[in-house]
């Protein structure tokens, strides 16, 4: 009996030894993890003059929940109150300065505001860039983009819209920018006005010359914000979303599972007050450039046609036959030329949208 017991112990020990050797060999044969490629230098990298805020500053302000009416474009029915902005970084380059500020006026929704100014220009005109869902902050951290956006003496201001990227935290995963589209658009329209309020307090920008440049949902926000805020003098809107019943039914931006809940009468009723078709006819005093790429979202032509039909006579409308032709027209910063032309402080305004083509 003892011999059998000892033999079992020896076999068990041998099995453990073999398993340990095999594990060590497998670990040794595993390829080394790939090294991360070096990240491109952001505009904030050189000569940063702002010390990183301590953790207590970065903690989210516990704002009391304040009423906010997403169906009303103006802030008249919303009681947002901003906390003092927190400077995060500042840098000076040869041609522009870079500033990143944390702002907040809602509970659990702080976000970063990027402010880039041309060097040597006192109180430059302001262009707010709204790249729309699902775009993040990549453009604002790109030095080449920053040089193009600020060239000619213009300040560039950017932020990420509601329920997008970092602004999606603290929300249930079943909610998205699209599933909560009335809130996403209404919140971001209010954000534009709150951002302009903050910029006005700084005293280093020409707030009598403000323009908005938007793509997709950002173009929709730009149109709605211009209808709400008279400080906005010009809008460049590329492929705006709108004419909601037709857009929801046909757009390529929605998957089947997302589309069906948005086609209900209840959901469309919430979107109705935020329709560019309703607000475009009221933009009679602003300069507006409405652009469409005919091959983009090709099944959505009815919604595009209805938005174009709603535009008053002072709105410039241009169609690019394809994405290739659009890219050729805007390469090298030419996308910015039309809007910059409308905001020239000396009255040298370009009246033709051909300036960027």
N, C-alpha and C positions, 0 to 999 in steps of 0.2 A: 504493500500500500504506500509506504514512504517513497519507494522507488518511482511509482506512478506519479505521486504528487510532485516529487522533485523534477521529473521529466516534464510535467505540465508547466512548472514554473520556468524551466529553461526555455521551452518553446514560446511561452508568452513574452519572455525577455527578448528573445530573438526577433519576434514579430515587431515589438516596439522599436528595437534598434534598426530594423529594416525600414520601417515607416519613417523614422527620423531621418535616415540617410536619403530616402527618396524625396522627402520634403525639402531637404537642404539642396539636393541636386536640382530640383524644379525651380527653386528660388534663384539659384545661381544662373540657370539658363534663361530666366526671364529677361527680356530686353530692358535696357535702362529707359525710364520715362523720358519722352521727348522734352527737350528744353523749350521753354516759351520763347517765341520770337520777340525781340525787343519792341516795345510799344513806341509808336511815333511820338515825338515831343509835342506836347500840347502848348497852346499859346501862353499858358500860365507858367511854363517852366522857368524862363530866365528872369532874374532880378525880382523875385517875388518879395513884396514889401509888406505883406500882411502875415503876421504870425498865425499859425493854425489855432482856431478857437478851442478852448478847453471843452471837455465832455459836457459840462453843465450847460454851456451855451448851445450845444448841438442837440440837447434833449428837446423833444417835441413840446412846444407850448401847449398846455392843457387849456385850450380855449373852450369857453362854454359854447354849446351848440347854438348857433344863431340862425334865425329864419333866412332862407334863401329860396327865391322863386325862380326855378330854372326856365320857366315858360316866359318870363319877362326879360327882355334883352338888357334893359338898363338896371342900375343898382337901386332903383327907387323902392322896390319891395324886398330888398335884401339888406341885412344889417351887418355886413362884413366890416370888421375893424382890424387893421393891420397891427402886428407887433413890430417893434424896431427891427429892421433888417440886420442880419449878421454877415459881416464881410468874411469871405472864405479865402479868397486869393486875389492878388493884384500883380500885374507885370507890365513892363514897358518894353515894347519892341521898336524897331526902327521906324515903322510906319503906323503903328496903332498901339493903343493900350488895351489890356485885357483885365476885366473885373468879373468876379463870380461872387454873387450875393445870395444868401438864403433868405427867402421871404415866406410869410405865412399869414393867412387870414381865416383859415378854417381849422377845426380840430382834426388832427391826424393827417394833415395835408400840407406839410411844408414842401417847397420845391426851390430849385436853384435857378437864378436869373443871371443870364450872361449879358454883359454890357461891354461892347468894344467900340472904342472911339479913335478917330484919326488923330495922329500926332500933329500938333501945331494949329489945330482948328478950334476956335473958341465957340462954344455952344453950337455944335453941328446939328443939322436936321436928323430926325430919328426914323429908322425903318425897323419895324418889329417883324421877325421871321417866324412863321407858323407852319412848320413842315408837316404837321398832321399825323394822325395815327397810321402806322405804328412807329414812326420815326422817333429817334431819341436825340441825344445831345452831340452826336458825332460831328455835325457841321460846325457847331460853335467851338469845338476843340481843335479844329483844323486850321493851321496857320495860313495855308494858301487861301482857304475860304475867307478867313478873316481879312486878309489883305484885299481881296476882291470886294468884299462887302463894304469895307470902309474907304475904298479908293474914291477919290473925288471929293472927300470931305464929309462923309456921312457916318453917323453912329449906327451900329447894328446891335439889336437887342433880341435875345431869343430865350425861349423856355419850352418845356415839354407840356403838352396839354393834359387835361384831367384823365385819370384812369389809364395812363400810359407809362410804361417803364417803371421807374421808381415811384411814380404817383399811384401805382396800383396796389401798393402794400396795404395791409390791414383791411382788405376786401375779400369776401368769399370767392373762391376760385371759379364758381359758376357765373360770376359777374365779369363782364368785359367792357371795353370801350363801346363795343357794338351793342351788346345786350342792354346797356344802360345809356344808349345814344342820346336821349333827351337831356339826361344829367351831364353827360360828357361834353356836349356842345354848349349847354347853358352855363356850366361851370367855367369853361374856357373863355366864353364871351365875357363873363364877369371878370375873369382873371386879366384879360386885356385891359379893361378899364381900371382895375386896381393897380396893375403895373404902370399904366400911364399916370395914375395919381402919385405913385411913388417917384417916378422919374421927374414929375413936375416939382417935387420938393427938393430935388438935388441942386437945381440952379445951374447945371453945367451943360444943358441940352436945349436945343431950340424946339420947344414944345408947340410952337405955332406951325411947324412943318413936320407932321407925323404921317407916315405911310405904313401900310401892312402888306406883306407878301406872304401868300399862303398856297399850299398844295393840298388837294384832296379835301379831307375834313378841315384842314387848316384854312383852305380857301373859303369854305363855308363859314367858319368862325370869322374870317376877315370881313366878309360881306355883312354878317350879322352885327359885328362890333362897330363897323362903320355906320350902320343904321342907328346904333345906340349912342354913339359918342361923336360929337361934332369936332373934337380935336383931330380926328382922322381925316386927312385931306385927300388921300389917294390910296387905291387898293389894286394890287396885282393878284388875280385869282386864277390859278391853273387847275383845271379839272375839278371844280367844286362839286360836292355832293349836294343833292337837293331834289325838289319835286318828289317828295318822299314816297308816295304810293308807287310811282313808277320806278324810282331808284331801288327801293327795297325789293320789288318784284324781279328786277333784271340785273342788278349790279353783280359783277364778278367778285366784289369785296366780301360777299356773304356766302358762307357754306349753307347747305340745305338745313342743317340743324339750327343754324342761326336765323335763317330767313323766315321760317314758318311762324315763330312767336312774334316777329316784328311786323307781320302782315295782318295782325288782328286789329280790329277797329279801335280798341282801347290804346294800343301802342301807337298807332298812326295819329290818334287824336293828341297824344302827348308831344309828338314831333311837329304837328301842324304849326304851332306858333314859332317854330325855328326853321321855317322853310325859306331858302333864298328866293324862291318864286314870289313869296309874299313881300320880301323886303327889298329886292333889287329895284323895283319901280320907284322907291323912295330915295334912292341914291342919285338925286338930280343935281346936287351941288358939289359932289366929290368927283375926282378923276378916277375912272375905273377901267381896268383892262381885264377882260374876260377871255380866257384862253382854253381851247379844247384840243386834245390829240385824238383824231378820229378813230384810230385803231386801238386806243386804250378803252377798256370797258365797253367793247364794241356793241354789246347787246343793250346798252343803256342809252341809246341814242334819243329815245323819246324824252327822257328826263333832261338830257342836255339841250334838246331843242326847246323845251318849255322854259328852261332858265334863260336861254338866249332870247326867246320871245318876250320874256318879262323885263328885260333890260331896257332902260330908257335910252333916248337917242344920244345922250352924252357918254354912254359906255362904249368903249372900243372893244370889238369882238374879233378874235382871230382863230382860225382853225389850222392846225398842223395836220397834213395828211397822214403822217406816221410818226412814231417815236424817234426814228432816225432823223427825220427832218427837224423835229423839235430840238433834239440834242445838238444838232449842227447849228441851230439858230441861237442857242443860249450858252454855248461853250465859252469858257474864258471870262465868265462874269457878265456876259451880255444879257443874261436874264434880268440883271439888276438895273439895266440902263433906263428902261422906260420909267420905272418908279422913281429913280433918282432924278430924272428929268422933270417930273412933276413937283418935286420938292426943292428945286433950286431957290435959295433965299433971295437972289437978286432979280427974280422975275423972268429968268431965261428959261421958260417952260417949253419943253418939247411937246408939240400938239399932235405928233404923229406916232403911232405905235410902231412904225417902220424903223424907229431908232434902234431897236434891238434885233432886227432881222438881218 
